[in-house]
């Protein structure tokens, strides 16, 4: 099942995307529940409750999409250097503060993006030239946690997944290098596009889905979820070893090769660029880069 969060006539909604992708059937949710996107559905699932009833479908082109989780309840967990080809290109870039430990990490490298960085399919990625001039893109599979927990075993980890989405881990490379850590460079406003929908775990082939990025129509990233260095169960078990995961937590699982810093010289995004990302079985996340006003 593919589920979208949206706004129609100024009111939030959450609904099931039609099979042809042209309509959405709204769930019967209160305005407060709908404002949280799929969070309310995740919590119902954890409580063992059935999905709300759906109403008559409305045309998708009459709504404005929101991120599946418009404001996650806490930081988005992110994994760095989690495809072999990207680990090699990143280690050569000069921005890898973990390079001394080796090109291929021995354990997942985990950082985070603040909730306020999240934006939706179709929103602008705002570039503030007074803060950064080296904006990069990273397509990533996003994991949405259902049942929370601490000390989750790897063999049981997928039981804790509610669904999946597409994430652009947009990054200010100069800030990433300046601060020798990744939070600031990756948490700028609008630097976490998410969407266009969330797909429930039972409808997604985790081990074999293509992962692609196009910049202005040029294919830059082309990989597969089966090529992760650390798979989703390993990532969940690593984070939950000492951190209690909660329903609605989001984990971005890493990006493959083909990002801007992988070119010689690097090719960064500029205002006017269109970033189109697709993960097979989920959908297309597209955003235009714009200069921040003022």
MARDOMAR-402414 format. One record per residue (C-alpha): residue in one letter; x, y, z. Coordinates in pm, whole numbers, padded with zeros to 5 digits, always signed. Example, Ala and Ser with C-alpha at 12.3 -4.5 7.8 and 13.67 -1.06 7.14 Angstrom:
residues 2
A+01230-00450+00780S+01367-00106+00714
This chain:
residues 294
X+00000+00000+00000X+00128+00344-00095X+00021+00624+00136X+00055+00998+00083X+00028+01294+00316X-00117+01600+00151X-00298+01929+00186X-00624+02017+00013X-00802+02351+00045X-00570+02437+00333X-00653+02122+00532X-00416+01828+00594X-00503+01479+00480X-00356+01130+00456X-00477+00872+00207X-00413+00567-00006X-00261+00633-00346X-00463+00474-00626X-00305+00195-00828X-00272+00421-01133X-00115+00698-00924X-00373+00959-01023X-00599+00965-00718X-00590+00942-00341X-00857+00794-00112X-00854+00991+00215X-00847+00817+00551X-01103+00923+00810X-00865+01105+01043X-00902+01407+01267X-00723+01724+01150X-00470+01674+01429X-00395+01319+01321X-00376+01412+00953X-00133+01693+01029X+00119+01432+01148X+00116+01243+00819X+00165+00868+00845X+00265+00895+01213X-00095+00836+01318X-00116+00524+01099X+00212+00391+01239X+00082+00431+01593X-00246+00258+01508X-00055-00033+01359X+00165-00065+01668X-00149-00066+01885X-00296-00344+01674X-00574-00123+01540X-00710-00144+01187X-00656+00133+00937X-00928+00400+00932X-01191+00378+00663X-01125+00564+00339X-01356+00804+00160X-01420+00875-00204X-01097+00925-00404X-00995+01274-00510X-00767+01354-00807X-00403+01366-00702X-00348+01681-00907X-00593+01868-00681X-00380+01821-00368X-00037+01945-00261X+00183+01663-00139X+00352+01685+00199X+00635+01468+00328X+00503+01135+00463X+00629+01250+00804X+00616+01629+00770X+00795+01677+01104X+00945+01359+01249X+00926+01357+01626X+01304+01358+01652X+01612+01368+01430X+01631+01149+01123X+01897+00881+01177X+02136+00860+00879X+02405+00613+00774X+02719+00731+00596X+02941+00542+00351X+02703+00248+00314X+02763+00155-00052X+03108+00030-00151X+03135+00256-00457X+03034+00568-00264X+03269+00481+00023X+03557+00489-00225X+03451+00814-00394X+03388+00983-00058X+03721+00877+00091X+03896+01056-00198X+03689+01373-00168X+03865+01542+00122X+03538+01566+00321X+03560+01227+00491X+03642+01282+00858X+03635+00904+00908X+03897+00830+00639X+04169+00752+00894X+03970+00447+01001X+03970+00309+00647X+03775+00344+00324X+03517+00076+00407X+03369+00126+00756X+03393-00158+01003X+03058-00064+01157X+02775+00166+01047X+02858+00537+01062X+02550+00703+01209X+02469+01076+01218X+02145+01272+01203X+01944+01548+01037X+01713+01772+01239X+01336+01733+01183X+01302+02088+01056X+01513+02002+00751X+01232+01785+00609X+01044+01907+00302X+00816+01746+00047X+00820+01630-00314X+00780+01942-00524X+00916+02179-00259X+01223+02387-00335X+01562+02298-00191X+01670+02644-00079X+02034+02735-00129X+02165+03022+00084X+02486+03137-00086X+02576+03339+00224X+02603+03011+00418X+02714+02752+00161X+02797+02730-00210X+02863+02355-00232X+02521+02191-00232X+02523+01817-00306X+02258+01546-00344X+02232+01190-00207X+01946+00951-00286X+01868+00718+00004X+01617+00454+00105X+01431+00578+00412X+01312+00324+00670X+01010+00413+00885X+01003+00236+01220X+00678+00088+01345X+00713-00105+01668X+00985+00057+01874X+01228-00103+02111X+01577-00129+02253X+01817-00419+02215X+01654-00531+01891X+01818-00843+01751X+01921-00838+01386X+01710-01144+01305X+01398-00967+01438X+01475-00617+01310X+01245-00619+01007X+00952-00689+01239X+01003-00331+01359X+00972-00172+01013X+00639-00012+00920X+00741+00108+00574X+00980+00285+00341X+01020+00615+00156X+01271+00807-00057X+01504+01061+00104X+01743+01314-00046X+02023+01360+00206X+02113+01703+00070X+02447+01825+00200X+02645+02148+00222X+02989+02001+00160X+03182+02310+00270X+03005+02309+00607X+03060+01935+00636X+03433+01993+00594X+03450+02307+00808X+03293+02150+01115X+03453+01803+01079X+03116+01646+01149X+02798+01621+00950X+02501+01759+01145X+02521+02124+01038X+02605+02058+00674X+02318+01811+00643X+02052+01984+00855X+02007+02313+00674X+01644+02411+00616X+01491+02207+00326X+01791+01968+00317X+01583+01655+00375X+01332+01614+00090X+01116+01308+00166X+00846+01132-00036X+00654+01130-00257X+00482+00860-00051X+00542+00592+00207X+00502+00229+00104X+00415-00031+00365X+00683-00291+00433X+00479-00579+00293X+00469-00410-00048X+00841-00338-00093X+01123-00565-00216X+01398-00456+00021X+01664-00675-00132X+01625-00578-00497X+01503-00227-00581X+01686+00014-00810X+01802+00346-00666X+01857+00631-00913X+01917+01006-00937X+01892+01236-01236X+02016+01597-01236X+01849+01800-01511X+01769+01472-01686X+02124+01331-01663X+02151+00999-01480X+02406+01041-01199X+02333+00763-00948X+02230+00411-01048X+02243+00132-00791X+02033-00117-00598X+01920-00164-00239X+02079-00508-00246X+02425-00348-00256X+02424-00187+00089X+02736-00259+00294X+02527-00283+00612X+02176-00406+00545X+01863-00266+00710X+01849-00530+00989X+02212-00456+01078X+02147-00081+01086X+01841-00116+01307X+02019-00353+01546X+02318-00118+01565X+02113+00190+01653X+01877+00008+01887X+02156-00162+02081X+02154+00131+02323X+01897+00376+02184X+01527+00304+02223X+01365+00340+01882X+01014+00484+01880X+00726+00451+01631X+00778+00692+01343X+01156+00707+01369X+01315+00747+01025X+01647+00597+00916X+01819+00702+00591X+02033+00407+00485X+02310+00566+00277X+02375+00670-00082X+02552+00506-00378X+02825+00658-00596X+02754+00943-00834X+02717+01237-00597X+02860+01577-00689X+03183+01538-00494X+03255+01218-00684X+03335+01417-00999X+03674+01571-01075X+03629+01860-01030X+03318+01832-00810X+02985+01923-00970X+02763+02096-00718X+02399+02194-00749X+02306+02550-00843X+01974+02737-00848X+01758+02611-01133X+01881+02251-01113X+01613+01982-01095X+01692+01681-00874X+01488+01371-00961X+01526+01059-00748X+01353+00725-00779X+01351+00404-00581X+01177+00114-00749X+00850+00029-00582X+00821+00361-00400X+00819+00641-00654X+00981+00962-00775X+01097+01241-00544X+01164+01560-00740X+01278+01901-00617X+01414+02215-00780X+01705+02407-00630X+01626+02773-00566X+01821+03060-00417X+01691+03154-00075X+01523+03495-00096X+01691+03783+00083
